[in-house]
Structure formats: structure tokens, C-alpha cells
Amino acid sequence: MSQGGTFSANKMNQEKFKALFEQYLNDSILPGGLSELREAIQDERYRELLDDLLKNAFNEPAFAEADDEARQSVLNAISSRINQQDDTELRDADKRRLIPYRWLTGVAALLFLAIGAGWFFLRNNDKGHKENTYAHNIKPGINKATLTLANGKKLVLTDSLQGQLASEAGVKISKTKQGQIVYTIAPGEDSNHQALQYNTLTTKESEQFQVILPDGSHVWLDAASSLKYPVAFSGNERKVELTGQGYFEVSHNAAMPFIVKTPKTEVQVLGTHFNVSAYNDDQDTRTTLLEGAVRIKSKQAAAVLKPGEQAILNDKGQLTVNKDIDAEMEIAWKNGLFDFKKAGIEQIMVKASRWYDIKVKYEGKIPKTKLTGRMSRNVDIAELLGILEFEGIKFRVEGKNITVID
């Protein structure tokens, strides 16, 4: 993606293209050369040459001598992209990668993503550049949460913790091997005649978790989020409270509507699949419907959504319905992916800050680069920053503090 001017083919012959490519692989390319290379690879007349260069790159000593773990990381990236290419119904090709090349396909697209986003770090490590930006790499989020019981007791939930955790109001609380909290009402218990007792499931930055509620509804909780719910539903409704982001697959019960209360809205359903994003530091509260029907209500307005629609409540209390959205993109986080469409750097870094538990600030003008694509959330932050750097965005990393610099 060109950020200034239009690439002119007569300013670069194939020999210069090869030279810039070699400089990139040797980690000796200057900013001006990187900009030229970035523009040149979008010209179709270099497609065959780039394919050949990328194939030959895997015979380079830097890759051949890399440690097994690093080399396997690159190969896994390629394999992942091949599988995605085969599943043509999943995404258009231009949405499968964060680097917004218009024509990179086949071997070129697969290898260049792996090398551009992963091998760049292999080369730095092979040269012993421990002082480089990513010397202290930041790992992705994990399955972890804190469960606060009705009596105030807190349980830290990790992958290693399994089996029965507690019992409250005749309800057994346990954790499965699959990493879910499950609520099971004991035989003979009548929850309708008991006072409601609430649990709260909380994730910090870089954490996520799943819970199966007493009615069988399944909730995925994203990073920096919380869900408050009764250990057993009673009365004529099933109400839970959400801050942050959650994806819901609600068990159908026409006699007991399911209600998700956020700081600014209420979402009422009978049985459906939907996503709610209600972070306190976001201006908008977004509800996206995948299946069924939901009713959104705020202090000033209400709306009914159909599948594939999204309700947006802004900070002024105005409620609008977007009928042209990519619902799968909205729940990409639940499927272990970052997914962006013409996203600015601020939007990307907000998601990164929650998932990697980092602090982000900006120095100078904020880059206007817009990116479309998807990549796994289960990678170190170095891979994400590497892709962004290739697009001309610069960073300074100090521990968990990342500055986007002009």
C-alpha cells in the first residue's frame, strides 16, 4: 500500500528490485529502499520475479541455520495460509492477511507473509541482535479468569484447575478439561424458591474464558471484561450484566427471555447467537446478531435486529442500525483471530493493548495507514508489529509500553 505518490515502473529495473529484496533479507535495507520495495511489489510486472525470489529465500543460510522452533514457526504460518486458501468460502483472498497487497497470491502471498511477519525476527535473532526492538517479546493472551462467588471468595481459573470448584444454592460449579466453567443444578433443587445468588467472572488484559450458564447458554468472555450472573435463573427472565466484550449462544426459552445488561444498553433475546462489545473506554456499544432476533434498548431508543445487522449506541445516546456489516469479523476474537477492514492504527492498537496487556501512546502525527486482513491472535506481539512496520509504521518498545512514532 503506497503512502505517498504512485510507483513508477521506469524508476526500477529487475536488478534493482533484486538488490532491494536482498537488502531486506540481509536486514540492511534503508527506510527509503524499504518504501521503494513496498511499492514495487504491488506492480504486476514483478510478480514472477518475486515468486522466484521468495522460493529461493528458503535456501538462504539465515533460514537454514535458524533453530527448529523459529523455523517451524515460519512453516506453520505457511501451512495456515494454505489451509485458508483452500477454504474459499471462509474469506476473500484480500482479507486473509494483514498486509494489504492487491495481487500477492499463491506462493508469493504465502511465503511473503511468513517471511515478512516471521522470518524478519529470525534474521535479527540469528545475528545476535538482542538489543533490537523485540528483545523482550510479549506473549499473547491465555485462558484465565477470576471467579468471584456469592460469598465473596475469589477463585483464579487456569488451564491446570479442573473438577468441582464450589457449590452454591444447590448448584455445583465445576471446570471442564475444555476450559469452561459449568453450572449444574442438583437433582430435586427448586431454584424458583431461592434468593438469587450471583457470581462474577472477570478477565484482565491478556485473558479470556468461557462459561456455560445454568440454563445451558454458552458465553465467551474476551480480555478486560466481566460477566455477572445468578448461579441459578428464576422468575420470568434470565438477566446477566456485561462490561467489555462477550459472545453469547443463548438456549431457547420463550417463557424466560435472556437479557444482557451493559452500562448503556439492554439486549433482550429468546434464543440466539450474538456479540456485545461494551468496553467502558470505547465510545460506542455494539451489538451484532448472527442468528435469531434481539431487541436493543437504551434510555432514548430501541431497535430490533435481524441476522447480519449491528446496533451501535454512541456516547451521545444515539442508536443506529448498520445493515451492511461483516458479522464474522465482529466475532473473530472468539475464533482466535484479529480481523480488520480498513482499520486505522488506533483501532488495531486498542485491540492489541487488551490482548497483550500493553500500554500504547503516540508520538507525533498518528499514521493514516488503513489495513484490511486477518491473522491469528495466538502469536507473540512481534509478529503483529512486524507486519505493521513493513507498512511503514514505526514503534518504540520499552517493556510493555509501546509508542507509535511519527
N, C-alpha and C positions, 0 to 999 in steps of 0.2 A: 504494500500500500504506500503510495507516494505521498509525502507530506509537503512537498513543495515543487512546483513545476512539473513538467512532463518529460519522461525519459526519452531521449533521442537516440535511436539505434546507431546513427552515424558517428556518435561520440565514443563508441566502444566496439572493438572488433573481438573476435573469439579469443585471441591470445590474451587480451586484457581481461576478458571475463575469466579465463582460466587462472590468470595471475591473482586476481582478487579472490577467487574461490580458494586458491592455495593459501593466500594470506589469512583468510578466515579460518581455515583448518589449522594453520600454524599459530593462531592467536596473535598475529602480528598486524592485522588489518587496522588501518586508521579510521576514525569516525567518518571522514569523507568517503573513503573507499567502501565502507560498510553501507553507506547511503546509496552509493552507485550500484553496488551488488544487489541491494534490496529492490531497487527499481528495475534492474536488468532482468531479474528472474521472472518478472511479470510479462516480459516480451516473448511471444510465442516462438520467435526465430531461434531462441536459445534453449528450447525445450529438450531437444535431442542431446545437445551438449551437456546440459545439466543432468539429464538422466545418466549419461556415461560417467560424469564426474562423481556423482553420488554412488554409483555402483563401485567405482574404483576406490572410493573413500574407505570402504570396509577392508581393503588390503593395506591400509596405512598402518605403520607401526604403532601409532598412538592408540588405535583401536585394538590391534592385535595384542599389545602388551598390557592392556587395561586389566584390572583384576576381574575375576569371574563375576562378582556381584555387579560391578559397574557395567561390564559388557552385556550381562544378561538383562540389565535394565533397559538398554537400548533395544535389544532384540525383542523384549516384551512389548515395548512401545510399538514396534513394527507389527508384531503379531496382532496386537489390539486393533491397530488401524486396518489390517487386512480383514479381520472379522467384521469390522464396522462397514467396510466396503461391500462385503458380501450381503449384508442385511440392508438392501436398498430401501426397504420400507421404513427404516428407522429414521433416516435423516437425508436431506440433500447433501451432496458431497461438500458444498461450501460451508456446511455447518458442523463438519466433523473435526475441525481443527481450529485452534485459536489464532493461528497465523492466517490472515485473510488473503491468501493468494487466489487469483482468479482462475488460473489454469493448471496449477500443480496437481497432477493426478497420477494414479498408478504408482510405479516405483519411486518417482520423484517426490510425490507428496508424502509417501510413507517414510522414506529414508530421510527426507529433509526435516520432517517433524522430529523424528527420533534424534537426528544429529543436531539439529538446531536447538532443540529443547533439552537434550540429554548429553550428547557427546561433547558439547561445549564444556561441560563440567568435567568430563573425563579428561579432556586435554589439560585443563587447569590443574587437576589433581595429579596427573602424570608428571607434570613439570614441577611439582612440589610447591605450587603457589598457595600455601596455606594462609597467606595473608590476604587472599582475594576476598571479594565481597561475600562469598558464600562459605567462608571457612567454618562458621558456626551455623550450620544449616538448621532450618526449623522444620520439624516433622508435622505431618497432617494431623487432623483431629482423630479421636478414638471413641469407641463405645464406652461411655462412662457417664454417670449422673449421680445426683444425691436425692434420695427419697426421704422426705420428712413425714413421719407417721402422725396420726391424730394426737398422740400423747407428747409430741414434740421431739421424739427420738429421731436421729438422723442416721441413715444408712448410706454409705458410699458404695455405689454399684459399679463393679468392674467385671470384665470377662471371666475372671477367676472365681467369682462368687456365684454359687448355684444352689438350687434347692429352696426349701421353705425359709422365708425371711422373717415373717411375723404373722400374727393372727389378730384381727380386729373386728369387733361386732359380728362374729360368726363368719368372717371372710378370711380365707387363707391367702396370704401374699407370698408368691414364690417367684424365682427367676429360672428361666429355662436355659438349656445349653445354647439355644439360638440367640441368647442375649435379650430376651423380652421379660418384662415384669407381667405376671399373670395374676388376676384376682379370681378366686373360686369361692362361691357361696356354699357353705357346708350344707349337707342334706338336712331338711327339716327346718332350716332357718327362714324366718319371715322378715325380710328387710323393710317391709312397709310399716312395721310397727316399732321400728327402732329410730332413735335420733340419728341424723346424718353425721357421719364422721368423715373428715376429709384427709386425703393425702396430697402432697405436692411433690411432683417430680421436676427437678431443676438440673439444667445443663449449664456449665460455664462455657466460655470461649474454648474452642477446640474439643468440644464434647458433643455427642449425640446419643439418643437412646430410643427404645421402643417400649410401649406398654399396651397390654390387652386389658381393657376395662372390664368391670363385672358383667356388662351386657354383651361382651364379645367384640365390641368395637375396637379397632386397631389404630393406634396413634404413633406416628413417627415424630420425634421431637428434635429439632435442629439445634445448632450451637446457640449459646446465650439465650436460652428460652426456659419457660416454666409452664407447667400444666397442673392446675388444682382440680381435684375431682373427688366425689364421695367414694368410699370403699364399697358401697352398695347403693344402687339407684332406687329411689322410692317416690311415691306420689305420681303426678301426671306429667313429669318431664325429666329429662336427663341433661343436667347442666354442668358444664365444665368451664374453667377460666384459663385463658391462654395469654401469655405475653411472649413475644418472639415469633417463631415460625413452627407450625405443625402441619402434618399431612394426616387426614382422617379418612378411614374407611369405616363407616358407621353401620352397625347392624340395624336392619329394618324393624321398626316397632311403631305402627301407626298410632297406637294408644299413648305412646310416650315420646314426643318429639325430642330430638337431640339438639341442644343449644350450646354453641361455643360463644362465650362472652369474652371480648377483648376490651382494652381500655376505651375504645371508641365505638365499637360495633357489637351487634349480636347476630350470629348466624344460626338460623333455625332449619333443621332438616328432619326427615323421617328415616332415611337410609340412603347413603350416597357416598361418593368419593370426592374430596375437595381439599384444597390447600389454603391455609390462612397465614399471612405474614403480617405481624403486628408488633414490630420492634418499637420500643419507646423512642429510639433515636432516629427512626425513619419518619419522614413527613407523611407518607401515605400508609394506610392499612389496606391490604389487597386480599381479596378472597377469589379463588379460582376454582371453577367447578369442572370436574372431569366426567362424573356420572350422576344421574338423578336430577334433583332440583333443590335449591336452597333459597331461603328468604333472608336478605340482608337488611338490618335495621340500625339506624343511627338516631341521634337526638332530633335530627332535622329531616330525615328522608328514609325511604325504604325502596327495595328493589328485589325482584325475583330473577334468579339466574337460570339459564339453560346451559347444558353441557358445552364447554368450549368458550364460555364467557367469563369475564372477570369484573368484579365490582371494586372500585377504587374510591376510598374516602380520604380526601386530602386534609391538611391541617386546618383548613377553614370550615370544615364540616360539610363540604360539598361532595355528594355521592354521584359517581358516574359509572356507566356500564360499558366496558370495552368488549365488542362482539368479534373482534379480529385479533386474537391472541394465540400464542403457541403454548397451549396448556402443558405439554410435556416439558417445555423449557422451565416452567414455573416449579415443577417438581423434580427437576434434575438433581437437586441436592439430596433428595430421598433415595435416588438411584446411584449415589456416589459420584456425581458429575458436577463440574462447573459448566454452565451453558449460557452463552451471551449472544445477543443480537444487537449489533450496532451500539455496543456498550462503551461508555467513556471510562477513563482510568479510575475516576472516583467510584463509580458503580462497581467496578471489578475489585478495587481495593477494600471496599466496605465488606464484601463477601469474604475476601481473603483475611481481613482482620478478625472476623468472627471465627473462621475455621482454623486459623493458625495461631490465634491468640497473640496478635501483634498490634502495635500502635503505629498508625500511619499519619504522616503530616506532609505538607507540600511546601517547597521552597522555590520561589519564583512563579512563573506562569504555569498553570495547570495544562498539561498536554491535551490537545484536542483530538488525538487519535481515537478512532472508533473501531472496535473489533467485533467480529462475529465468529463464533465457534464453540467447541466443547472440548473438555479434557477431564481426566479423572481427578477427583478430589484427593485420592489416596496416593499423592506424591508429595515429596518434600517441596517446600516453597521455592527452592532454587529452580525447579523446572518451570514453574509459573513465571517467575521473574525473568528467567532466560528468554522465554517467548516474548515477553513484553519488551525486554531490552533489544531483541532483534528488530522490533518495530520502532526503535528509536527512543524509547522511554528509559530514562536513567534513574538509578536508585543509589542511595547510600544506606547501608545496613549496619546498625550498631546494636548487637544483641537482638532484642525483639522490637526495636524501634526502627522503622523503615521510612526514609524520607524520599519522596519523589522530587527530583531536582530538575530545574529548567536547563 
